[in-house]
């Protein structure tokens, strides 16, 4: 598996280690402090991919962009294998394990029994070494959705807030909010982004700003 675009500062590497194309994207960031962004639904497959790059026990954090099942169901097994701390926005710490909030019912499965080890809020910074990931609270798709932004590398982990080619996260799930999503995307248009790591679809690089602007136009037209 080749590294994805976005090795923007020093020797930082980002690898997509998701279980399948139908899974939520899972990203392994290799910096001084290795972390996972999201956990997907297929942890055994994800672990096999992680082992191509690093001993799983070196991973220190699993950062969830939101609580939905396709991003969080792999947490119990991944935490067992890594010993990593699980972090999620404070608005959704109590939603893990809830069938409605995690929309596990859409997958015909019960929500996983998960407890966060810590919470995140707007303005927090995850210091990984080379990269300093700023936590942006971007509700709309879910109440506690977050994006992670590295200003020097100009990379954005967008969760399910925006996707490539002007696509956006849906708001018709539990506690979704049209107005919140529009406001969240408006915030993202102000960022200088060269590489987008979305929660679904493929990683894109280059003129990402135009794609986020397209997402905003689309959101305003349908929400």
N, CA, C and O of each residue as an XYZ file, in Angstrom:
892
protein
N       0.854     -1.196      0.000
C       0.000      0.000      0.000
C       0.887      1.242      0.000
O       1.810      1.361      0.805
N       0.596      2.145     -0.898
C       1.404      3.348     -1.013
C       0.894      4.427     -0.059
O      -0.306      4.504      0.203
N       1.806      5.266      0.466
C       1.352      6.386      1.289
C       0.432      7.287      0.481
O       0.621      7.474     -0.721
N      -0.554      7.834      1.149
C      -1.446      8.781      0.499
C      -0.765     10.132      0.398
O       0.230     10.376      1.081
N      -1.285     11.013     -0.442
C      -0.762     12.373     -0.469
C      -0.901     13.019      0.902
O      -1.766     12.639      1.691
N      -0.055     13.986      1.179
C      -0.224     14.734      2.402
C       0.937     14.631      3.353
O       0.814     15.007      4.518
N       2.093     14.118      2.873
C       3.283     14.118      3.705
C       3.828     15.536      3.633
O       4.804     15.817      2.936
N       3.163     16.428      4.380
C       3.385     17.845      4.167
C       4.406     18.492      5.063
O       4.893     19.579      4.750
N       4.749     17.860      6.173
C       5.697     18.456      7.104
C       6.638     17.365      7.575
O       6.196     16.350      8.113
N       7.937     17.567      7.376
C       8.904     16.598      7.876
C       8.680     15.215      7.300
O       8.468     15.050      6.099
N       8.729     14.221      8.181
C       8.622     12.827      7.751
C       7.275     12.211      8.104
O       7.159     10.988      8.179
N       6.279     13.018      8.317
C       4.956     12.498      8.664
C       4.390     11.711      7.482
O       4.475     12.140      6.332
N       3.811     10.550      7.792
C       3.145      9.737      6.775
C       1.693      9.531      7.182
O       1.361      9.462      8.365
N       0.840      9.435      6.174
C      -0.566      9.105      6.403
C      -0.905      7.917      5.513
O      -0.629      7.928      4.313
N      -1.506      6.894      6.111
C      -1.908      5.709      5.363
C      -3.380      5.425      5.623
O      -3.853      5.509      6.756
N      -4.086      5.091      4.569
C      -5.478      4.673      4.699
C      -5.496      3.182      5.014
O      -4.995      2.370      4.235
N      -6.072      2.827      6.154
C      -6.042      1.433      6.618
C      -7.452      0.902      6.852
O      -7.666      0.030      7.693
N      -8.408      1.436      6.101
C      -9.803      1.023      6.254
C      -9.985     -0.431      5.865
O      -9.202     -0.994      5.101
N     -11.047     -1.029      6.413
C     -11.311     -2.428      6.154
C     -11.797     -2.722      4.753
O     -11.408     -3.733      4.169
N     -12.650     -1.854      4.187
C     -13.212     -2.110      2.863
C     -13.726     -0.800      2.288
O     -13.844      0.193      3.005
N     -14.035     -0.796      0.980
C     -14.575      0.428      0.373
C     -15.896      0.876      0.986
O     -16.268      2.043      0.863
N     -16.613     -0.036      1.645
C     -17.912      0.305      2.232
C     -17.774      0.808      3.666
O     -18.744      1.256      4.276
N     -16.567      0.728      4.185
C     -16.296      1.130      5.552
C     -16.049      2.633      5.600
O     -15.754      3.249      4.575
N     -16.171      3.230      6.797
C     -15.676      4.579      6.976
C     -14.160      4.561      6.836
O     -13.513      3.582      7.209
N     -13.591      5.634      6.301
C     -12.139      5.685      6.152
C     -11.456      5.720      7.512
O     -11.896      6.416      8.427
N     -10.380      4.962      7.627
C      -9.542      4.951      8.824
C      -8.149      5.373      8.389
O      -7.595      4.814      7.442
N      -7.580      6.360      9.079
C      -6.261      6.869      8.713
C      -5.266      6.627      9.840
O      -5.546      6.887     11.010
N      -4.105      6.124      9.460
C      -2.982      5.958     10.370
C      -2.012      7.099     10.111
O      -1.461      7.212      9.016
N      -1.803      7.943     11.110
C      -0.848      9.045     11.000
C       0.417      8.638     11.745
O       0.387      8.368     12.946
N       1.535      8.597     11.011
C       2.813      8.217     11.602
C       3.651      9.463     11.828
O       4.275      9.994     10.910
N       3.646      9.912     13.071
C       4.434     11.047     13.530
C       5.124     10.570     14.805
O       5.125      9.371     15.085
N       5.703     11.468     15.572
C       6.318     11.053     16.840
C       5.296     10.372     17.739
O       5.623      9.430     18.461
N       4.059     10.851     17.692
C       2.937     10.210     18.387
C       2.019      9.623     17.317
O       1.251     10.368     16.708
N       2.071      8.315     17.068
C       1.215      7.721     16.046
C      -0.234      7.654     16.531
O      -0.501      7.326     17.687
N      -1.158      7.969     15.633
C      -2.577      7.913     15.998
C      -3.400      7.326     14.854
O      -2.948      7.252     13.711
N      -4.607      6.914     15.193
C      -5.617      6.573     14.201
C      -6.688      7.654     14.205
O      -7.089      8.140     15.262
N      -7.140      8.020     13.029
C      -8.323      8.867     12.903
C      -9.463      7.963     12.449
O      -9.468      7.461     11.325
N     -10.413      7.769     13.331
C     -11.566      6.881     13.168
C     -11.156      5.411     13.251
O      -9.978      5.059     13.191
N     -12.190      4.564     13.391
C     -11.937      3.150     13.671
C     -12.653      2.204     12.721
O     -12.376      1.005     12.727
N     -13.565      2.715     11.909
C     -14.241      1.871     10.945
C     -15.056      0.759     11.576
O     -15.367      0.790     12.767
N     -15.399     -0.232     10.749
C     -16.234     -1.347     11.202
C     -15.546     -2.698     11.077
O     -16.093     -3.708     11.518
N     -14.355     -2.737     10.483
C     -13.691     -4.009     10.206
C     -12.297     -4.016     10.824
O     -11.298     -3.928     10.110
N     -12.229     -4.119     12.147
C     -10.949     -3.937     12.836
C      -9.888     -4.978     12.496
O      -8.703     -4.648     12.474
N     -10.274     -6.220     12.230
C      -9.254     -7.227     11.930
C      -8.537     -6.886     10.626
O      -7.313     -6.990     10.542
N      -9.290     -6.483      9.623
C      -8.677     -6.062      8.367
C      -7.827     -4.812      8.570
O      -6.730     -4.703      8.021
N      -8.337     -3.876      9.355
C      -7.583     -2.659      9.645
C      -6.276     -2.978     10.354
O      -5.242     -2.397     10.026
N      -6.303     -3.886     11.313
C      -5.079     -4.252     12.034
C      -4.051     -4.878     11.105
O      -2.857     -4.605     11.228
N      -4.495     -5.704     10.187
C      -3.546     -6.309      9.245
C      -2.847     -5.227      8.424
O      -1.651     -5.328      8.151
N      -3.582     -4.208      8.038
C      -2.984     -3.125      7.261
C      -2.059     -2.273      8.124
O      -0.997     -1.852      7.669
N      -2.458     -2.020      9.362
C      -1.607     -1.248     10.273
C      -0.257     -1.920     10.440
O       0.776     -1.250     10.466
N      -0.260     -3.248     10.553
C       0.981     -3.997     10.809
C       1.980     -3.903      9.666
O       3.147     -4.250      9.844
N       1.553     -3.443      8.504
C       2.488     -3.219      7.404
C       3.406     -2.035      7.692
O       4.478     -1.913      7.099
N       2.978     -1.166      8.605
C       3.692      0.077      8.846
C       4.237      0.220     10.260
O       5.249      0.889     10.466
N       3.582     -0.399     11.234
C       3.913     -0.117     12.629
C       3.372     -1.233     13.514
O       2.391     -1.891     13.167
N       4.011     -1.438     14.649
C       3.448     -2.310     15.678
C       2.209     -1.608     16.233
O       2.318     -0.480     16.714
N       1.042     -2.238     16.182
C      -0.173     -1.566     16.664
C      -0.050     -1.005     18.077
O      -0.703     -0.014     18.402
N       0.770     -1.620     18.916
C       0.890     -1.149     20.296
C       1.618      0.187     20.405
O       1.666      0.781     21.482
N       2.181      0.662     19.302
C       2.810      1.985     19.313
C       1.791      3.106     19.114
O       2.098      4.274     19.352
N       0.594      2.758     18.682
C      -0.443      3.774     18.469
C      -0.942      4.279     19.817
O      -1.296      3.486     20.690
N      -0.970      5.591     19.986
C      -1.295      6.180     21.287
C      -2.724      6.697     21.407
O      -3.267      6.775     22.509
N      -3.334      7.050     20.273
C      -4.691      7.605     20.333
C      -5.527      7.095     19.172
O      -5.022      6.871     18.071
N      -6.811      6.916     19.437
C      -7.817      6.706     18.395
C      -8.763      7.893     18.488
O      -9.532      8.010     19.442
N      -8.703      8.766     17.501
C      -9.500      9.994     17.513
C     -10.704      9.787     16.598
O     -10.547      9.554     15.399
N     -11.888      9.873     17.159
C     -13.113      9.671     16.392
C     -13.645     11.012     15.895
O     -13.805     11.954     16.671
N     -13.916     11.084     14.597
C     -14.486     12.326     14.068
C     -15.946     12.484     14.462
O     -16.461     13.601     14.510
N     -16.617     11.367     14.747
C     -17.978     11.387     15.290
C     -18.342      9.967     15.701
O     -17.571      9.032     15.483
N     -19.514      9.812     16.291
C     -19.862      8.552     16.946
C     -20.501      7.517     16.037
O     -20.744      6.398     16.491
N     -20.784      7.825     14.795
C     -21.537      6.900     13.952
C     -20.850      5.543     13.815
O     -19.624      5.437     13.844
N     -21.675      4.516     13.665
C     -21.230      3.124     13.709
C     -20.110      2.825     12.715
O     -19.175      2.092     13.037
N     -20.199      3.385     11.516
C     -19.189      3.086     10.499
C     -17.860      3.772     10.772
O     -16.895      3.562     10.038
N     -17.798      4.583     11.813
C     -16.549      5.224     12.219
C     -16.068      4.751     13.592
O     -14.905      4.946     13.946
N     -16.958      4.133     14.357
C     -16.608      3.800     15.748
C     -16.705      2.328     16.110
O     -16.181      1.928     17.150
N     -17.355      1.504     15.294
C     -17.607      0.114     15.699
C     -16.331     -0.683     15.924
O     -16.323     -1.637     16.702
N     -15.256     -0.299     15.251
C     -13.994     -1.015     15.415
C     -13.233     -0.680     16.677
O     -12.196     -1.285     16.952
N     -13.729      0.281     17.459
C     -12.981      0.743     18.630
C     -12.645     -0.369     19.624
O     -11.479     -0.483     20.003
N     -13.594     -1.193     20.066
C     -13.245     -2.180     21.102
C     -12.060     -3.067     20.721
O     -11.151     -3.268     21.527
N     -12.066     -3.596     19.504
C     -10.967     -4.472     19.085
C      -9.680     -3.691     18.874
O      -8.610     -4.161     19.259
N      -9.758     -2.516     18.274
C      -8.551     -1.726     18.046
C      -7.948     -1.245     19.360
O      -6.727     -1.206     19.509
N      -8.799     -0.879     20.306
C      -8.277     -0.467     21.611
C      -7.610     -1.642     22.312
O      -6.564     -1.479     22.940
N      -8.208     -2.824     22.209
C      -7.619     -4.016     22.812
C      -6.239     -4.298     22.219
O      -5.314     -4.666     22.942
N      -6.103     -4.125     20.905
C      -4.853     -4.450     20.222
C      -3.779     -3.389     20.401
O      -2.589     -3.693     20.331
N      -4.189     -2.148     20.632
C      -3.229     -1.047     20.681
C      -2.993     -0.487     22.076
O      -1.908      0.015     22.370
N      -3.996     -0.570     22.930
C      -3.920      0.107     24.225
C      -4.096      1.607     24.109
O      -3.843      2.336     25.068
N      -4.527      2.080     22.942
C      -4.641      3.520     22.697
C      -5.817      4.131     23.448
O      -6.810      3.461     23.732
N      -5.683      5.418     23.763
C      -6.773      6.180     24.350
C      -7.767      6.553     23.255
O      -7.374      6.887     22.137
N      -9.041      6.493     23.579
C     -10.105      6.826     22.635
C     -10.630      8.218     22.965
O     -11.047      8.484     24.092
N     -10.604      9.100     21.970
C     -11.028     10.484     22.160
C     -12.151     10.826     21.193
O     -12.137     10.406     20.036
N     -13.117     11.587     21.672
C     -14.249     12.020     20.863
C     -14.712     13.377     21.392
O     -14.428     13.732     22.537
N     -15.420     14.128     20.565
C     -15.916     15.426     21.024
C     -16.831     15.244     22.228
O     -17.564     14.260     22.332
N     -16.768     16.215     23.133
C     -17.509     16.119     24.388
C     -19.015     15.980     24.180
O     -19.703     15.417     25.032
N     -19.537     16.485     23.060
C     -20.981     16.380     22.797
C     -21.427     14.938     22.561
O     -22.601     14.610     22.733
N     -20.480     14.074     22.164
C     -20.872     12.717     21.787
C     -20.262     11.636     22.671
O     -20.419     10.448     22.389
N     -19.575     12.027     23.728
C     -18.976     11.019     24.606
C     -20.034     10.093     25.192
O     -19.782      8.906     25.395
N     -21.215     10.635     25.462
C     -22.286      9.824     26.022
C     -23.122      9.104     24.983
O     -24.046      8.367     25.329
N     -22.803      9.313     23.700
C     -23.590      8.700     22.628
C     -23.037      7.363     22.169
O     -23.755      6.576     21.552
N     -21.780      7.097     22.459
C     -21.191      5.818     22.081
C     -21.952      4.701     22.786
O     -22.155      4.755     23.999
N     -22.365      3.707     22.043
C     -23.157      2.626     22.622
C     -24.650      2.815     22.481
O     -25.418      1.920     22.835
N     -25.084      3.963     21.971
C     -26.509      4.235     21.784
C     -26.905      3.894     20.345
O     -26.327      4.425     19.396
N     -27.886      3.013     20.190
C     -28.266      2.548     18.856
C     -28.723      3.682     17.943
O     -28.405      3.688     16.753
N     -29.468      4.644     18.494
C     -29.973      5.738     17.671
C     -28.868      6.734     17.333
O     -28.689      7.092     16.169
N     -28.135      7.177     18.335
C     -27.115      8.199     18.114
C     -26.013      7.717     17.178
O     -25.491      8.488     16.373
N     -25.661      6.439     17.287
C     -24.609      5.892     16.426
C     -25.143      5.419     15.083
O     -24.369      5.006     14.220
N     -26.437      5.474     14.898
C     -27.150      4.958     13.724
C     -26.761      3.519     13.400
O     -26.748      3.119     12.236
N     -26.446      2.748     14.434
C     -26.101      1.339     14.228
C     -27.258      0.573     13.595
O     -27.050     -0.414     12.889
N     -28.478      1.038     13.856
C     -29.662      0.359     13.307
C     -29.642      0.335     11.782
O     -30.216     -0.569     11.175
N     -28.986      1.319     11.150
C     -28.915      1.341      9.693
C     -28.118      0.163      9.147
O     -28.295     -0.252      8.001
N     -27.243     -0.363      9.987
C     -26.397     -1.481      9.579
C     -26.951     -2.814     10.075
O     -26.337     -3.864      9.888
N     -28.131     -2.753     10.717
C     -28.747     -3.961     11.238
C     -27.993     -4.568     12.396
O     -28.064     -5.775     12.628
N     -27.268     -3.735     13.125
C     -26.422     -4.213     14.215
C     -26.657     -3.373     15.464
O     -27.060     -2.214     15.359
N     -26.413     -3.935     16.633
C     -26.459     -3.126     17.849
C     -25.205     -2.269     17.958
O     -24.153     -2.627     17.427
N     -25.317     -1.155     18.636
C     -24.139     -0.322     18.872
C     -23.146     -1.054     19.761
O     -23.528     -1.852     20.617
N     -21.873     -0.772     19.547
C     -20.823     -1.380     20.360
C     -20.783     -0.735     21.743
O     -21.095      0.445     21.903
N     -20.397     -1.525     22.730
C     -20.182     -0.983     24.077
C     -18.828     -0.281     24.087
O     -17.784     -0.932     24.077
N     -18.853      1.035     24.108
C     -17.619      1.821     24.019
C     -17.644      2.921     25.065
O     -18.672      3.564     25.280
N     -16.519      3.130     25.705
C     -16.350      4.278     26.599
C     -15.157      5.083     26.127
O     -14.083      4.530     25.891
N     -15.338      6.386     25.988
C     -14.223      7.254     25.628
C     -13.296      7.423     26.826
O     -13.741      7.441     27.974
N     -12.007      7.547     26.544
C     -11.021      7.798     27.599
C     -10.818      9.283     27.842
O     -10.262      9.685     28.864
N     -11.268     10.088     26.904
C     -11.137     11.527     27.041
C     -12.010     12.219     26.021
O     -12.480     11.597     25.068
N     -12.229     13.508     26.221
C     -13.076     14.266     25.303
C     -12.299     15.416     24.675
O     -11.293     15.884     25.208
N     -12.798     15.849     23.534
C     -12.205     16.950     22.791
C     -13.218     18.079     22.673
O     -14.427     17.866     22.770
N     -12.703     19.276     22.464
C     -13.575     20.431     22.258
C     -12.922     21.368     21.258
O     -11.741     21.235     20.937
N     -13.705     22.309     20.775
C     -13.213     23.325     19.851
C     -11.960     23.989     20.411
O     -11.932     24.406     21.569
N     -10.921     24.083     19.576
C      -9.700     24.765     19.976
C      -8.632     23.876     20.564
O      -7.490     24.311     20.718
N      -8.968     22.635     20.901
C      -7.937     21.710     21.375
C      -6.924     21.465     20.260
O      -7.253     21.545     19.076
N      -5.698     21.166     20.654
C      -4.638     20.853     19.695
C      -4.018     19.520     20.081
O      -3.604     19.323     21.223
N      -3.957     18.611     19.124
C      -3.310     17.319     19.327
C      -1.880     17.438     18.810
O      -1.649     17.515     17.603
N      -0.923     17.454     19.737
C       0.489     17.624     19.383
C       1.087     16.253     19.099
O       1.361     15.480     20.017
N       1.286     15.962     17.816
C       1.822     14.661     17.424
C       3.330     14.689     17.226
O       3.949     13.645     17.021
N       3.920     15.865     17.285
C       5.350     16.022     17.030
C       5.533     17.050     15.936
O       5.536     18.252     16.201
N       5.687     16.579     14.692
C       5.741     17.500     13.551
C       4.388     18.182     13.348
O       4.308     19.392     13.134
N       3.353     17.395     13.419
C       2.012     17.923     13.175
C       1.318     18.318     14.470
O       1.410     17.624     15.482
N       0.630     19.437     14.414
C      -0.225     19.916     15.505
C      -1.648     20.011     14.937
O      -1.979     20.955     14.220
N      -2.466     19.038     15.260
C      -3.811     18.973     14.690
C      -4.793     19.788     15.526
O      -5.020     19.491     16.698
N      -5.364     20.804     14.919
C      -6.368     21.621     15.597
C      -7.733     20.960     15.481
O      -8.120     20.491     14.410
N      -8.453     20.927     16.592
C      -9.790     20.343     16.625
C     -10.807     21.427     16.282
O     -10.883     22.457     16.952
N     -11.582     21.182     15.233
C     -12.651     22.091     14.827
C     -13.981     21.392     15.054
O     -14.226     20.321     14.500
N     -14.835     21.991     15.860
C     -16.163     21.416     16.079
C     -17.025     21.770     14.875
O     -17.303     22.943     14.623
N     -17.446     20.747     14.132
C     -18.201     20.969     12.894
C     -19.495     20.154     12.923
O     -19.613     19.159     12.209
N     -20.455     20.564     13.736
C     -21.723     19.829     13.819
C     -22.537     19.978     12.538
O     -22.246     20.811     11.680
N     -23.550     19.153     12.444
C     -24.449     19.185     11.293
C     -24.781     17.773     10.866
O     -25.944     17.370     10.888
N     -23.760     17.016     10.475
C     -23.962     15.591     10.195
C     -24.279     14.866     11.490
O     -25.116     13.964     11.518
N     -23.612     15.262     12.554
C     -23.903     14.778     13.908
C     -23.547     15.899     14.876
O     -22.764     16.781     14.522
N     -24.101     15.892     16.091
C     -23.900     17.031     16.999
C     -22.454     17.260     17.415
O     -22.047     18.400     17.641
N     -21.677     16.192     17.518
C     -20.300     16.322     17.985
C     -19.276     16.035     16.915
O     -18.156     15.625     17.218
N     -19.648     16.245     15.665
C     -18.698     16.012     14.584
C     -17.515     16.966     14.673
O     -17.671     18.133     15.032
N     -16.333     16.458     14.342
C     -15.140     17.306     14.329
C     -14.371     17.112     13.027
O     -14.490     16.089     12.353
N     -13.582     18.124     12.697
C     -12.545     18.026     11.682
C     -11.208     18.275     12.372
O     -11.154     18.912     13.424
N     -10.145     17.776     11.782
C      -8.794     17.978     12.294
C      -7.988     18.690     11.216
O      -7.929     18.240     10.072
N      -7.362     19.814     11.594
C      -6.663     20.649     10.610
C      -5.230     20.886     11.044
O      -4.965     21.243     12.192
N      -4.298     20.681     10.101
C      -2.882     20.963     10.342
C      -2.495     22.136      9.438
O      -2.372     21.962      8.226
N      -2.301     23.324     10.010
C      -2.124     24.512      9.174
C      -0.828     24.541      8.380
O      -0.816     25.040      7.255
N       0.264     24.019      8.934
C       1.527     24.047      8.190
C       1.501     23.059      7.033
O       1.937     23.376      5.926
N       0.991     21.871      7.291
C       0.898     20.868      6.231
C      -0.269     21.135      5.299
O      -0.319     20.604      4.189
N      -1.219     21.966      5.751
C      -2.413     22.310      4.975
C      -3.240     21.067      4.657
O      -3.706     20.874      3.534
N      -3.406     20.236      5.676
C      -4.210     19.026      5.507
C      -5.431     19.104      6.415
O      -5.379     19.657      7.514
N      -6.530     18.537      5.927
C      -7.787     18.536      6.666
C      -8.364     17.128      6.675
O      -8.590     16.528      5.624
N      -8.600     16.607      7.883
C      -9.349     15.371      8.061
C     -10.789     15.804      8.324
O     -11.103     16.338      9.388
N     -11.657     15.568      7.343
C     -12.963     16.230      7.370
C     -14.095     15.375      7.904
O     -15.239     15.828      7.929
N     -13.809     14.129      8.341
C     -14.895     13.290      8.816
C     -15.999     13.220      7.777
O     -15.729     13.053      6.588
N     -17.246     13.347      8.223
C     -18.373     13.321      7.289
C     -18.985     14.707      7.098
O     -20.172     14.830      6.796
N     -18.175     15.746      7.275
C     -18.662     17.109      7.053
C     -18.659     17.445      5.569
O     -19.681     17.855      5.017
N     -17.510     17.270      4.924
C     -17.434     17.445      3.467
C     -16.669     16.278      2.862
O     -15.820     15.656      3.501
N     -17.003     16.007      1.607
C     -16.339     14.972      0.825
C     -15.835     15.593     -0.479
O     -16.194     16.724     -0.803
N     -15.011     14.863     -1.224
C     -14.534     15.392     -2.505
C     -15.675     15.684     -3.481
O     -16.799     15.204     -3.333
N     -15.331     16.488     -4.478
C     -16.229     16.780     -5.599
C     -17.521     17.471     -5.153
O     -18.578     17.286     -5.756
N     -17.414     18.272     -4.083
C     -18.557     19.064     -3.654
C     -19.618     18.315     -2.897
O     -20.724     18.827     -2.718
N     -19.313     17.112     -2.445
C     -20.287     16.339     -1.678
C     -20.271     16.737     -0.203
O     -19.313     17.341      0.280
N     -21.343     16.390      0.500
C     -21.499     16.785      1.902
C     -22.073     15.630      2.714
O     -22.642     14.686      2.166
N     -21.913     15.724      4.027
C     -22.517     14.751      4.919
C     -24.021     14.943      4.990
O     -24.521     16.064      4.896
N     -24.733     13.847      5.155
C     -26.195     13.930      5.226
C     -26.626     14.462      6.590
O     -25.911     14.322      7.583
N     -27.792     15.065      6.619
C     -28.305     15.650      7.862
C     -29.621     15.021      8.299
O     -30.249     15.494      9.247
N     -30.042     13.966      7.622
C     -31.337     13.361      7.936
C     -31.225     12.201      8.921
O     -32.178     11.444      9.104
N     -30.064     12.061      9.553
C     -29.884     11.043     10.580
C     -30.154     11.650     11.953
O     -30.429     12.845     12.064
N     -30.077     10.833     12.990
C     -30.386     11.254     14.354
C     -29.612     12.522     14.725
O     -28.383     12.552     14.651
N     -30.338     13.560     15.121
C     -29.776     14.829     15.605
C     -28.967     15.582     14.561
O     -28.177     16.459     14.911
N     -29.151     15.256     13.282
C     -28.525     16.059     12.244
C     -29.191     17.424     12.150
O     -30.335     17.593     12.573
N     -28.472     18.400     11.594
C     -29.010     19.767     11.543
C     -28.511     20.473     10.285
O     -27.309     20.659     10.098
N     -29.449     20.863      9.427
C     -29.099     21.536      8.178
C     -28.303     22.815      8.423
O     -27.239     23.015      7.837
N     -28.824     23.675      9.291
C     -28.187     24.974      9.521
C     -26.790     24.809     10.094
O     -25.871     25.539      9.723
N     -26.631     23.854     10.996
C     -25.305     23.616     11.575
C     -24.318     23.159     10.512
O     -23.167     23.598     10.499
N     -24.763     22.282      9.622
C     -23.841     21.795      8.594
C     -23.402     22.932      7.678
O     -22.226     23.027      7.329
N     -24.324     23.782      7.294
C     -23.952     24.917      6.444
C     -22.938     25.802      7.153
O     -21.946     26.210      6.550
N     -23.173     26.103      8.419
C     -22.227     26.938      9.170
C     -20.863     26.255      9.274
O     -19.824     26.908      9.176
N     -20.876     24.951      9.472
C     -19.610     24.224      9.589
C     -18.825     24.276      8.283
O     -17.611     24.479      8.289
N     -19.516     24.093      7.171
C     -18.819     24.140      5.884
C     -18.320     25.550      5.596
O     -17.245     25.723      5.022
N     -19.093     26.554      5.989
C     -18.628     27.939      5.838
C     -17.293     28.127      6.547
O     -16.398     28.787      6.018
N     -17.153     27.560      7.728
C     -15.879     27.656      8.460
C     -14.743     27.027      7.661
O     -13.641     27.571      7.594
N     -15.022     25.884      7.064
C     -13.967     25.165      6.345
C     -13.501     25.917      5.107
O     -12.352     25.768      4.693
N     -14.374     26.721      4.509
C     -13.972     27.468      3.311
C     -12.898     28.504      3.624
O     -12.200     28.962      2.719
N     -12.760     28.873      4.882
C     -11.759     29.874      5.265
C     -10.372     29.267      5.465
O      -9.401     30.002      5.647
N     -10.266     27.941      5.433
C      -8.991     27.271      5.680
C      -8.184     27.138      4.392
O      -8.740     27.032      3.299
N      -6.873     27.146      4.544
C      -5.966     26.881      3.422
C      -5.697     25.378      3.409
O      -4.913     24.880      4.217
N      -6.338     24.661      2.502
C      -6.260     23.198      2.478
C      -5.710     22.730      1.137
O      -6.213     23.107      0.079
N      -4.674     21.906      1.199
C      -4.104     21.322     -0.018
C      -4.394     19.830     -0.135
O      -4.386     19.279     -1.236
N      -4.652     19.173      0.997
C      -4.976     17.745      0.964
C      -6.179     17.507      1.865
O      -6.200     17.928      3.021
N      -7.184     16.821      1.314
C      -8.401     16.504      2.058
C      -8.462     15.003      2.305
O      -8.430     14.199      1.373
N      -8.550     14.643      3.592
C      -8.725     13.252      4.003
C     -10.162     13.097      4.506
O     -10.433     13.353      5.679
N     -11.082     12.682      3.637
C     -12.492     12.618      4.028
C     -12.841     11.334      4.760
O     -12.070     10.374      4.762
N     -14.010     11.327      5.379
C     -14.474     10.146      6.099
C     -14.948      9.034      5.189
O     -15.038      7.882      5.613
N     -15.253      9.362      3.936
C     -15.598      8.401      2.887
C     -15.033      8.952      1.584
O     -14.641     10.117      1.517
N     -14.991      8.127      0.565
C     -14.438      8.491     -0.742
C     -12.914      8.576     -0.660
O     -12.309      8.224      0.353
N     -12.318      9.044     -1.735
C     -10.865      9.025     -1.838
C     -10.239     10.338     -1.369
O     -10.886     11.385     -1.340
N      -8.978     10.249     -1.010
C      -8.201     11.430     -0.653
C      -7.980     12.265     -1.910
O      -7.740     11.727     -2.991
N      -8.063     13.578     -1.759
C      -7.808     14.473     -2.888
C      -6.792     15.528     -2.482
O      -6.713     15.926     -1.320
N      -6.018     15.972     -3.463
C      -5.028     17.017     -3.216
C      -5.073     18.019     -4.354
O      -5.626     17.753     -5.422
N      -4.482     19.171     -4.104
C      -4.474     20.220     -5.112
C      -5.417     21.338     -4.731
O      -5.302     21.921     -3.653
N      -6.346     21.633     -5.615
C      -7.242     22.773     -5.398
C      -8.436     22.348     -4.543
O      -9.582     22.366     -4.992
N      -8.136     21.969     -3.307
C      -9.183     21.473     -2.416
C     -10.149     22.587     -2.037
O     -11.339     22.343     -1.839
N      -9.638     23.806     -1.936
C     -10.495     24.922     -1.559
C     -11.706     25.058     -2.462
O     -12.807     25.342     -1.989
N     -11.513     24.856     -3.760
C     -12.640     24.957     -4.697
C     -13.656     23.848     -4.451
O     -14.860     24.053     -4.605
N     -13.163     22.671     -4.068
C     -14.087     21.571     -3.798
C     -14.912     21.852     -2.544
O     -16.097     21.523     -2.491
N     -14.284     22.460     -1.537
C     -15.032     22.809     -0.329
C     -16.042     23.915     -0.635
O     -17.159     23.901     -0.120
N     -15.647     24.868     -1.470
C     -16.601     25.901     -1.900
C     -17.779     25.270     -2.632
O     -18.921     25.700     -2.470
N     -17.498     24.251     -3.435
C     -18.581     23.553     -4.140
C     -19.496     22.838     -3.152
O     -20.710     22.781     -3.346
N     -18.903     22.293     -2.089
C     -19.718     21.656     -1.048
C     -20.652     22.667     -0.402
O     -21.813     22.365     -0.125
N     -20.137     23.871     -0.163
C     -20.967     24.908      0.453
C     -22.115     25.304     -0.476
O     -23.254     25.448     -0.031
N     -21.821     25.478     -1.745
C     -22.892     25.829     -2.688
C     -23.948     24.729     -2.733
O     -25.147     25.008     -2.753
N     -23.496     23.493     -2.748
C     -24.428     22.366     -2.787
C     -25.293     22.339     -1.533
O     -26.508     22.156     -1.608
N     -24.650     22.524     -0.372
C     -25.399     22.511      0.889
C     -26.457     23.607      0.909
O     -27.598     23.375      1.308
N     -26.071     24.794      0.478
C     -27.024     25.909      0.481
C     -28.178     25.670     -0.491
O     -29.278     26.185     -0.291
N     -27.930     24.897     -1.532
C     -28.964     24.684     -2.545
C     -29.983     23.621     -2.152
O     -31.111     23.631     -2.644
N     -29.591     22.699     -1.264
C     -30.511     21.591     -0.958
C     -30.983     21.560      0.487
O     -31.953     20.869      0.798
N     -30.318     22.296      1.383
C     -30.690     22.219      2.805
C     -31.549     23.414      3.218
O     -31.952     23.514      4.377
